[in-house]
Amino acid sequence: MSASVVIRRMIEQDIEVLAVAFAPWNKSRAQYERYFAENRSGERITLVAFVEGEVAGYGNLVWRSDYWPFEAQGIPEISDLNTLEPYRRRGIASAIIAECERIAAASGKCLIGIGVGLTPDYANAQRLYPKL
């Protein structure tokens, strides 16, 4: 990953930036508004990645998973991890995952969950996650 990549916690101005960048993925502004509200309430941490000032991707650390086996054991989950096509294969998703792991560990969590779809749309994630 190059030095021009910055990963930071979501701020309110990121709502619009993410909504515009990920609109072709059928992701709505309302989704990012909800993420920001959940960041403020402490339910979620959204990390946003920038390359040379341009949004490149984002991911979430959710303290209470919707996936029952994680929720039952109090395991936080990385969810909705996305990297825009021009920025893929640069280590951005790996860096977001590493930061989620760091945050979870700093909060006393020794396990963290992550899920992936089984369709070909998720092929990149299917290759990446087991490596990490």
Secondary structure, 3 states (H helix, E strand, C coil): CCCCEEEEECCCCHHHHHHHHCHHHCCCHHHHHHHHHHHHHCCEEEEEEEECCEEEEEEEEECCCCCHHHHHHCCCEEEEEEECHHHCCCCHHHHHHHHHHHHHHHCCCCCCEECCCCCHHHHHHHHHHHHC
